[in-house]
Amino acid sequence: MNITKKDIDTLNAVITVEVDKKDYQPKVEKILKDYKKTASVPGFRKGFVPMGMIKKQYEKSIVIDEVNKLLQEGLNKYLTEEKLDILGNPLPKPDENFSWENEKFAFDFELGMAPKFEINLDTKKKITLNKIVADKKFIDDEMLNIQKQYGKLVSQKEVVEGGRMVGDFTFEYKDEQQEKNATIDLDQIKGKANLKKFLGKKVGDVIGLKTKNLFKDDHDLMNALGLDHDDAHSFSVPVTFKISEVNKTELAELNQELFDKLFGKDKIKSEKELREEIKKSAEKQFQGQADQQFLNASTDYLIEKTKFDLPSEFLKKWLQVSTEKEMTKEEADAEYVRSEKGLRYQLIEGQIAKEHDIKITYDELKDFAKEMVTAQFMQYGQQHLTDEMLQPVIDNVMTNQEETKRLSEQLMSQKLLDFYKENLKYKKKEVTYKDFVEETYK
């Protein structure tokens, strides 16, 4: 077998694999002899069927199988030994003159070569690394939420400010009349005009409303009416709401009994300490969001500043045939547009990891899995965890390929985040959570 490579340009090449009869014939002969020993053909005893008859019936299919095995093994070995950095997989080129009746075969495969490029980490424009702070308003809101959560509902004769209503919405949706039971806090309602329609109403009253701008958050409308997510932001129809229950939450007192419920006995002893704990806990959670935003910004910067070409036509052809259901040319072109940015970053990330020896060891992955498992247990209130309790869960995670892949990606992201913080220029900016959300997700 002979394998040669011809470069079309820096990003495209063709590999030719030549297979001679002597490469496959010994294996074919052995298989034919085995078939002859076991073949059952009417008129012949087992083991005495003429070889010519065996060849006529089986030889061509055996040759095809053996040649294909040689091709696969030969290609993989060649790509590995030559250390070719390719994108996708080799694509066989059609040959109209090909025939399995020949004794010698030549197969051409298209290759898409990974581009060579340099990465400049010297950022001229500084990236922003946010420090999200829990300001007084955020802490006040969290305090109020805690008081509501641990408070008690008190029945009311009529709807009052800060009240809660249970009732049934009636409306038209998807060409059908719908009725949906919902619980509404008056704090969710948007605008004074809408609030006025609820205040003073009693059980049994029916209120006519319009869904557009009814709630401060469209997701509350989605949940109240049972809408599909895509419909919620533009849903605008008249609805009625029939009240079946009116309550108001009597806020829980900020006392030692509440503090102990929240954090354990005597861990928090004053409202001031509670506010400090809320601030510390919130800002710890915020840091994860700030880091993710910084990682995204760093990624976008590197993609924008690291210029290189891709073997786009090859990749579009490869996308057509690489999925379980073959794509049309138009579908493959559209998929390439969607995936190009991700592919570019994969190449950049791979080169950064290679140049700066950023890698993940088995022990690091196992320790990371332990951190994740421990955090999950603690979310459900299990604070006192021993290695004996954790180890079976960790072992189960480490034997699950999908889980280990997901954890590996998370750990690599963390390592890259640390690398970018050390090597990219950035400016620190202190923002409130509200401002961060508005700036990041606008």
N, C-alpha and C positions, 0 to 999 in steps of 0.2 A: 504494500500500500504506500502511496506517495502523496504527500500533502504540501501544497504550495500556496503562498499568499501574494496577491497582486493589489497594490494600493491604487485606488481610483483617485483619491485626494486625501487630505489629512484626516477626514472624518468618515470615509467610506472605503471599504476594501472587499475583495472577493477571495474566498478560499476555495481551492479546487482539490477535491479528494479523488485520487485515481485508485481504483480497486481492480487488481488482476485476479485471474482465475486461481492462481496458486495461493492467493490470500484466503479464499473461502472454500476451495474444493475439498481439502482434507476433512474439514468439519462436515461438509455436505455428504461426502462418501460415508463417513462414520454413521451419520443419522440414517442414510438410506439402508445401510447394512442392518442397523437396529430395526428399521421398519420391516425389512425382509424377514427377520426372525419372528416377528409378531403379527404380520399382516394376515388377515383372513379374506381370501378371495375364493369365490365358488369355483370348484373343479380342481383346486390345488390344496395339498396338505400344508398346514402351518409350517413355515420355514422353507418351503419349496416353491414359492412364487418366483417366476423369472425376474431377474434384476431389471431387464428392459421394461417390464410391466410396472414395476415399482417406480422406476425413474419417470416413466410417462405420466404416472398419476401424481407423484409427490415432488419431483426434483425442482420444478420451477418455484413452487411456494417456499421450499427449504432455502433455495438460493436467495430469494427475496428477503427472508427472515435473517439469514446469516450476513448478507451484505449490509442490511440496515443496522445490525448489531455492530459490525465493524465500523460503520460510519459514525455511530454514536460514540463508541469507545475512542476511535481515532480523533474525532473532533475535540472531545473533552480533553484528551491527553495533550493534543497540540496547543489548545488555548491555554492550558495550565503551564506547559513547559515553556511556551513562548512568552508567557506572562502578558497576554494581550488584554488590555483594559477595554472591554466592549460594553455597549448599552443594549439591553434586550437580549435576544438570542439570535444565533445565525438563522437566516431565512433561505430556504432552498430556492434556487432560480429554476423556473420551468425550462425544459429542453424538449422541443417538439420532435427531435430526431432520436430521443432516447428509446431504447428497446431492451427488455429483459432477455431477449434471445441472444444478445451479444455475450462474449465471454469476458470482456474488459468493460469497465464502467468508469465514467467521469461525472462527478457531481459538483456543481458550483453552489456556494453559499454566500449570500451577502452579509457583510458585517457593518454595524454602526459603531464607530470607534469613539471612545470617550475623549473629549477635547482636552488639550493641555492649556493651562492658564495659571496666572499668578494672583494671589490674594493680597491686597493691600489693607492692612489693619490700621493704618494711620488715618483716622477719620478727620476730615477737614471740618465737617459740620458735626458738632457734638450731639450725641444721642441723649435723650432725657431719661434719667432714672428717678422715678417718682418715689417719694416717701409719703405714704398716705396716712394722715392723722385723723384720729377720731375727735372731732371738735365738740364743743359744748352741745350743739343742737343734736348731733348724732347720739351722744350719750344720753341726753334728755329723752330722745325718742326711744332708745333702748330701755331706759328705766320705765317709761310709760308702758312699753310692750310687756315687760316683765310683770308690772302691776296688773295689766289686763289679763295676762296668761294665768296668773295665780289668783285673780279676783273671782267674784261670783256674779252670776247673772241674776238680776232682780227684775221681776215682771213689772211692766209699766201700763198705765191706762192708755197712753198715747205716745207717739214717737217724739222723743226729745233729743236735743243736741247730744252727740256722742252715743246715741242709742244703736240698738241692733234689731233688725227685723227678719222674720222668717216669713216666706210667702211663695206664691206661684207666679212665674212669668208666663204670659201667653203671647205667642208671636208666630209669624210666618217664617219658615226656614226650609230651604231645599224643596220648595213647592208643597210643603205640608204644614198644617197647623201644629205647633209645638206647645207643650206645657212643661215647664221645668221648675222644680222646687229649688229655692236658693235661700241662703242666709247672707244678709247684707249688713255691713257696718256703715253707719252714716258717714264715717270718716273717709270711706271709699268714694263717695259721691262727689262729682266735680261741679263747681259753680253754685253760686247763691240761688239762681233760678231753680235748679234741680232740687237743692236742699229744701227750698220753700214748699215744694210739692209733697215732701214727706213729713215735715214737721207738723205735729198736731193731729196726724191721721191715727185712726184706731183700728183694732182687729175687725176684719170684714170689709174695710174700705178698699176700693179699687182705684189705682192711680194710673193715669195715662202718661206714657213717657216716650222719648225718642232715644234710641241706643247711641247715636252719635254724640260724643262728649258727655255721656252719662257717668262714666267712671273716670277717675284720675288715671288709671292704668288699664289699657285695653285687655290685659291678661285677666283682670277681674271680670270684665264683661264676658270673656271667653269661658271662664269657669262658671259664672252665674247662669249662662244660657246654654252651656255645653256645645260651644261652637268649635269648628276646626280652627287650628292656629292661623292658617293662612287667611281665613275669613274675618278674624277678630278685629284687625286693624282698620278694615274698611266697611264693617257691618253697619248699615244705617237703615233701620226699619222702625215703625211704631210698635210699642209693646204695652201690655198692661201688667200691673203687679198687684195681686190681691194679697193683703196682709193677713197672716194667720196667727202671728205671735209678735209681741213687742216687748223688748227687754232693754236693760241698760246694765253695763258691767260696773259693778261696785269694785273699785280698785283695791288691790291688796295693800295692806299697810307695809311700809318699809321698816320692818322690825326684825329682831333676832330670829324669830320663828321662820320668816321668809328667807333670811340670809342662810340659815342652816339647811333649808330645803334646797337651796341653789348650790351650795358649795360644801356642805358638811358642817358638823358642829364646830362652832366658834372659829371657822376659817376666816370669815368676814364679820366684823363687829360694828360697823357703822355705815351710814349712807355714803360717806366720803370714801371709805375703803371699797364699797361696791362700785362706785363710779370709777375708781382707779383700776379695779379688776376688769370692768367692761372695756375701758380704754386699752389696757394691756392686751386683753384677749382679742379685741377687734383689730388692733394694729398688727398683731401677729398674723391674723388671717389676711389682712390687707396686703401684707408683704408678698404673699404668694401671687396675688393679682398684679402687683406692681412689677414683680420679677418676670411674670409671663408677658406683660406689656413691653418690658425692656428687651426680652428675648425676641419677641415679634419685631420690634423696631430694629434690632441688630440684624435680624435675618433679612428684613426688607432692605436695609442699607447695603449689606453684602451682595445681595442679588442685583441691586441697582448699580453698584460700583464695579462688580466683577464681570467684565465683558468676555464672552466667548460664544462661538457658534456651536450649534448642535446638528447632528445628521437628521434633520427634521423629516425629510421624505422617507428615509429608512424607518424612523420611529413610527410614522403614521402607518406604514405598511405593516410593521410589527404589531401595532395596536389592533389592526384589523383582524389578525389571526390569533392573538394571544389570549383572548377571552373564550369562555366556554361556548358562547354563541357568537359566531363571526360577525363583525361589524361591516356596515357598508363603508365606502370611502368617505362619504359625508360625515357619518357618525365618528369614524376614526379621526378625521380632521378636527371635529369639534372637541373630541376627548383630548386630543393633543394640546389644543389651546388651553383647556382647563387644567391639564397636568404639567404644562411646561414649567411654570414657576416652581412647583414642588420638585421637579426633576433637577432644575438648576441648583436649588438649595441642597438637595441630596449630594450632588457632586461637590459643592463648596464645603459642606459639612464633612464629607469623606476626606477631602484634601486637608482641611484644618486638622482633623483627627490624626491623619497620617503624619503630617509635618510636625505636629506638636505632641505626638505620642499620647493622644487622649484615647484611652481604651477602658474596657470594663472587664474586671476579673470575676471569676466565679464567686470568690469570697465577698467581693464588693456587692455583687448582685444579691447574694444570700443575706447580707447585712441590710441591704435596702428593702428586701422582701420582709425582713423581720420588723423594720420600722413601719412599713405599710400595714402589716397585720396588727401590730401593737396599736397603731392609731385607730384602726377600725374597731378593735375591741373597746378602746377607751371611749369611742363615740357612743357606745351603748352602755356606758357607765361601769365597765369592768376595769377597775383601776389596778388591782393587785394581781399582776400576771407573772407566772413563773415560766421558766424555760420549758418545763414539762408540759405546760398547757399550750405554749406557742409552737413547739417544735413540730407536732403532727400537721398543723395548719401550714407552716412554712414548707415542710417537705412536700405537701400536696401542691402548693403553688409552684415549687421548683420543678416538679415533674409535669406540669401543664405547659405545653409549648406556647400556647396563645398568651398565657399569663406571663411567662418569662420574657416573651417578646415585648409585651406591653411595658413591663417593668424595665427592661433594658432600654427601651426608647425614652422612658421617663428619666432614668438615671443618666443616660447620655445627654438629654436636654439639660439636666442639672449641672453636669460637668461643663457643657458648652456655655451655660449661663455664667458659671464661675470664671471660665476662660475669658469671656467677653468683658466681664467686669474688671478683669486684670489687664486686658490688652487693648480695649477700645476706649477712646476718649468719650466721656459723657459728663453731663452736668446734673447735679442733684436738684430736685425740685420738691418742695413740700406743698402738698395739696390736701384738701378735704376729700372724703370719699365721694361726696356729691359731685364736686368739680372733676374728680378723676373719671367718674363714669361718664359725665357729659363730654369730656375731652376725648376719651378713648373710644367710646361707642356711638359717637354722634353720627 
